[in-house]
Amino acid sequence: MGTIGMKNLQISPSDSHPGKDQQAAGVGILLQIMMLVLSFILGHVLRRYKFYYLPEASASLLIGLIVGGLANISNTETSIRAWFNFHEEFFILFLLPPIIFESGFSLAPKPFFSNFGAIVTFAILGTFIASMVTGVLVYLGGLTYLMYRLPFVECLMFGALISATDPVTVLSIFQELGTDMNLYALVFGESVLNDAMAISLYRTMTLVKSRASSGSNFFMLILRFLETFVGSMSAGVGVGFTSALLFKYAGLDIDNLQNLECCLFVLFPYFSYMLAEGLGLSGIVSILFTGIVMKHYTYSNLSENSQRFVSAFFHLISSLAETFVFIYMGFDIAMEQHSWSHVGFIFFSILFIGVARAANVFSCAYLVNLVRPSHHKIPMNHQKALWYSGLRGAMAFALALQSIHDLPEGHGQTIFTATTAIVVLTVLLIGGSTGTMLEALQVVGDGHDGPIGESFEGNHGYLVASCDEDDDTSGNRLKMKLKEFHRSAGSFSALDRNYLTPFFTSHNGDEDHGKSRTW
C-alpha cells in the first residue's frame, strides 16, 4: 500500500525543534485518548438507555468529525495535526488484525460453517457483481452527463473499493436486540471475506490500468482470488494447528510460566497475519481462520488463568481498535481536502451503490436458494436485512485514500470525496436506523436470548435440514446432494471428535468442554 499522509510527518530541519515536536506529540496523543474516553462513556450511556439511533460506531465517527472540524477552524498547528492523519498502512497492519482475530475467536463456528457456502457466494460472486454493476453504472452516468466522467477502468476501481462493507454498527445492534444467528453469520461472514475480495479487485484493476491490457488480467481475477483465499486460509489454519501443538507439548500451563504462555498466544495471530501479507496473500482471511482454530484447539491447552486473560485481552484491544478506527477516520475526514465541486457524482454514486447492493444480495440469494429445500431458503426479510446492512467503512476509506495516488489529479480526489460522503451517510443514517429496520422486517427476536449461535439447532435455523424428511417439491438429485452434504458434515464432526481434537489438544474428543468446543 502507499504512504498516505507520510509527507505531513516530514518537518524541515530549520523548523525542527525536539522539545516542540515532543510537546506536539503529547498534545496529539492526549487528544486521541480524550476522544477514546469520551466515545466509551458515550457508548455506555447510549447502550444503557437503549438509544439505538446513535450506535457506538456512529458516535465515535461523529466525535472525530466534530473535533477534526474544530481543529480545522482553529488552525491547529501542523505538527499536532500530523498525529491524526489516516495512514492506511497503520490501519491495515495494526488496527485491523485484532478486530478480525477477535471476530474469529469469539465466533460461534456452527452457524458460520453451516452457512459457509452462502457466505462465500455473497463475498466472492456478490462482491464481484456489486463492483462491476457500480463501475458500469458510474461509467454510463458519465457518458450521459449525469455525473463527472471517469475512464472505464477508473470506474471499475471505484466500484471495487466501494464494494468493501463494514457493518460493525449493524452487527452490534444485531447482538443487542437479538436476531437470527444465521442472518448474523451471513452479514458477519460476508463483511470479513468481502474485504479481501475488494482489495484483490482494486489491486487487479490498478494493474489493468497500469498495463492497459484488460483481457488476460480480467480473466485471471477470479482464479487469482481463489488462489489467494485458499492460500490464506491454509496459512491461517496451519498457524493455528502449530500453536495448538506447541501449547500441548511445551508444558507452559503451570503457574510460573503463565506470562510466557499468554505472550506466545498473543503473538501467534500477528504471526499469521504478517505471514500471509508477506507472501502476498490476504492477512484478513488468514487471521480469521487462525482465530477460529486457536479458539477450538489451542485455547483448551491453556491454563484456566491464561484462558481468562487472553479472552479479556483480545476483547479489550478489539474494542479499542474499533473505536479508534472510527474516531481516526472521522478526524481525518474533517481535516482532509475534499473536492465538493462534483456533487452529482456523489449523489448518483449513492444511488448506484444501492442498486449494485441489491443486484449482489438478491441474485446471490436466488442462487443459494436454488440448492436449498423450500422450507430452508433464505427468507425475503433476511435478504432485505442483508441489503440494508451494506454499510461502508474504514476499508473503503483506506482504499479511497490510496486512489488519490493511483489515479490522475482530480480523479482520485473526486473518488475520495464521494467515498467519504458515502461512509459518513451510511454509518450515521443507516447505522442509526438499523433498529427500526430490524423491527420493520420483523427479524428482531428471531434469535435466542443467549449469545448468537448458542442455540443454532433451534426452529429458526433455516439451514438445519433433515435428510429423512420427504420433500415432494425437490427432486432425487437435490435429496442426494443434501444427504451427501450431511454425510460430509457428520464425517468431519467425527473426524474432529475422534482424531483432530485428541491430536491437537490435551483433552479427549468425547469430553464436553463447553460450547466453544463444538463445531
Buried (B, 14 or more C-beta within 10 A) or exposed (E): BBEBBEEBEEBEEEEEEEEEBEBBBEBBEEBBEEBBEBBBEBBEEBBEEEEBEBBBBBBBBBBBBBBBBEBBEEEBBEBBBBBBBBBBBBBBBEBBBBBBBBBBBBBBBBBBBBBBBBBBBBBBBBBBBBBBBBBBBBBBBBEEEBBBBBBBBBBBBBBBBBBBBBBBBBBBBBEBBBBBBBBBBBBBBBBBBBBBBBBBBBBBBBBBBEEEEBEEBBEEBBEBBEEBBEBBBBBBBBBBBBBBBBBBEEEBBEEEBBEEBBEBBBEBBBBBBBBBBEBEBBBBBBBBBBBBBBBBBBBBBBBEEBBEBBBEBBBEBBBBBBBBBBBBBBBBBBBBEBBEEBEBBBBBBBEBBBEBBBBBBBBBBEBBBEBBBEEBBBBEBBBBBBBBBBBBBBBBBBBBBBBBEBBEEEBBBBBBBBBBBBBBBBBBEBBBBBBEBBEBBEBBBBBBEEBBBBBBEEEBBBBBBEEEEEBEEBEEEBBEBBEEBBEEEEEEEEEBBEEBBBEBBEBEBEEEBEBBBBB
